[in-house]
Amino acid sequence: MNRQHDNVVLFPKQKQDLEKNAYQAMQDKQFADALNYLNQLIAHGVTDQEVALGKLTCLIELGRQKEAEQMCEDLIAKQDDNYFSYINIYATLLFQFHKHKEVAELLDETLEHGHIPSSLKGQLKKLYEVNQPLVNEQVEQEVNVTKHELEEAIDNHDTMAQWHLINHLQRADIKPYIDLFANMLVEENIHPVIKTVIVSLLQAESINQEFEVVKFSQRLTINPSVFPYMNKHPFRLKLKETLADLEQKDPSFYRFSNQLIDRYFYVHYPFVPKMDEIDAMNQAVIAIVKASFDPQTGIDESAYSIEVLEKINRMIACEQIYFSIMEE
């Protein structure tokens, strides 16, 4: 439609007729017709606030929510003289569609602005006050639903459902899930990679309490607020340091070695070998990566100690465990 009218002059009488027809159609609740007239005005370059608001009203009345939201975002992005009016409309629109968290985020940012017209500031503050209890209610409902789904996934031994639900909580407030997490960390049937993610979530929130973690029949008590992050654990850093010379000599070998170490930690963490096992782990990593580059030769077991062979077998098992959840 825009291309059709780009170079066509809209005479005052035509503009007046289109506006009259649009607003009459809106008054008669013929919103599809009104939208057609308004779109014609916009296609001819008529972009005043009344036309924009009229189109928004039509979109909302016609149930075209996504288009209305997008239009609000486009109008706000212009940052013209009506910026705060469009913010007010957008916040109200989101509120009507029960998007209370989005309303809170929008108004939190807007109300920090020092140049809100006084006529709108009171409206925005009032909407924020009315909206906030509904945000809390919405969050509580979401928590209850997620906890129920997670408990159901645990009961059904549905590993992939557990995986997706836990990852869904990466940006959420995890405090309501603490007790459930504590139970999952000691439950043998929970996938070890999922337990690693739970530990990471607890660390990210600096949860200052002790948790028992069970993996592969081993038990460990940690306090997430002080326990070293997986990526910064001294053993992991030291092990990677022993391979640093490879980065320039053989970048591909170095990259695969690091990936192998990362996957091992993703499966075993927070259980970490002792520092005096660095050399055996280094040999195991190099042996596995060499074999992956030359599968026909494989791993010569006679060339390694029992300790190194044990590390090799454990790391190979970790590969299978890691990809059992990452590839499904």
Residue, then its C-alpha position, 0 to 999 in steps of 0.5 A: m500500500n505504501r508504494q502505491h501512494d508514495n508519490v500521490v498528493l493527498f489533497p486537504k479534502q481527501k484527507q478530511d474525508l478519510e479522517k471523517n470516515a475513519y472516526q465515524a467507523m470507529q464510533d460505529k464500532q466498524f474497526a476493520d473499516a476504520l483501520n482501512y481508512l487510517n492505513q490509507l492516511i498513514a500510507h500518504g504520510v499522515t502520522d499525527q498522534e490522533v491517527a496513530l492512536g486511532k490505528l492502535t485502538c482498531l488493532i486492539e479492538l480487532g484482537r490484533q495484539k502483537e501488531a498493536e504491541q509492535m506499533c507501540e514499540d515503533l512509536i516509542a522508538k521514534q522518541d518524538d514529543n509524544y514519547f511518554s504518551y506512547i509509553n503510557i499507552y504501551a504500558t496500559l496495553l500490556f496491562q490489559f493483556h495481563k503482561h504484568k512483569e513486562v509492565a513493571e520492567l517498562l515502568d521501572e525504567t521510565l519512572e527513572h527518567g527526569h523529564i516526564p510531563s506532570s500530566l503523565k507522571g501521576q498516571l504512570k505511577k498509579l499504573y505501577e502501584v496497581n500493577q505491582p501486586l499482580v506481578n507478585e501474583q503472576v510470579e507466584q503462579e509461575v513458580n507453583v506451575t514450574k515446581h509442579e511440572l518439575e516434581e512431575a518430571i522427577d516422579n516420571h524420571d523424565t530427564m529431558a523435561q527436568w533439563h528444560l525446566i531447570n534451564h528455564l530458571q537461569r534468570a529467575d529468582i530461585k529462592p522458592y526452589i531451594d528445598l526442591f533443589a536440595n532434594m534433587l542434589v541427593e537423588e541418585n536418579i537425577h542426571p549429573v549434568i542437571k545437578t551441575v546446573i543446579v549448583s551453578l544456579l545456587q552459586a549465581e545467587s550466592i545462596n549461603q547454606e550447605f547442600e549435600v551433593v550425591k554423584f556416582s555414589q559419592r557424597l560432598t557437602i558444599n556452600p555455594s556462596v564460597f565454593p569455587y565456580m566450575n570455570k574457575h576451579p583451581f584444578r581445572l585451571k591447572l589442568k588446562e595450564t598443562l596443555a597451554d603449549l599445545e595452543q600454538k603447536d596444534p590448535s585443533f588438538y588444544r581445542f579438543s582437549n579443552q572440550l574434553i575437560d569441560r565435559y568432564f567437569y560438567v558431569h562430575y562437578p562439584f566433585v573434582p580430582k585432587m591436585d596430585e592427580i593433575d599429571a594422570m589427568n593430563q596423560a588421560v586427556i592427551a591419550i583420548v584426543k590422540a585416539s580421536f584423531d587416529p581411531q584405528t590406532g586407538i589407545d595403547e593400554s600398555a603405555y599407561s599406568i593403572e591410574v591413567l587408564e582409570k582416568i581414561n575410562r572415566m573421561i570416556a564414560c563422562e562423554q557418554i553421560y554428557f551427550s546423553i542429555m545434550e544430544e537428545 
